[in-house]
Amino acid sequence: MKPLQSALYDAPLHALEADINTVANTLFQRWPVLIGFSVRDGGRDDELHMDISTYPEPGHEERDVLLREIAQALQELMDEAPGAGPLLRARTFARTLH
């Protein structure tokens, strides 16, 4: 494949990656206690499981709200861009410190 063809072929992938990074960065900005989260395959095409890392540890209710917000953001992303699902599975997102 020629470089231009390769760039055109990869353009949708780069757009999805940018959308995924935007969602993750928004979550990190909105939740200062969120250090990182990982997404695991839930076994079905439409099912994802998450692990989160926080500091300091939020209360039980706040943690539940955080988990729901992450799940909702990822679900909205997958609804808008069906190709995002496979890119999210087995992936870890970590807060970047500058």
C-alpha positions, 0 to 999 in steps of 0.5 A: 500500500502506498503512503497516501493510501495508508494514511487515508485508510488509517484516518478513521482509526486516528479519528476514533483514537482522538475521540477515545482520548478526548473522552478519557481526558474529560473524565480525568478533568471532571474527576480529580480523584481518578488516577486511571481506569482499565477496560476489560472485555465482558465476554459479549460484544456490547459488554465492558468491565472496568477497574478504576484507581483513585486517590484519595479513595472516594466514598462508596456513593461517589465511587458508584457515581464515578463508575456509572459516569465512566460507563456512560461516557464509554457507552455513548462513544461506542453508540456514536462510533461502533468501531470504538468498542474493539479499541477500548477492550484490554486498554488502560488509561492513566492520568498524565501529570505535567 
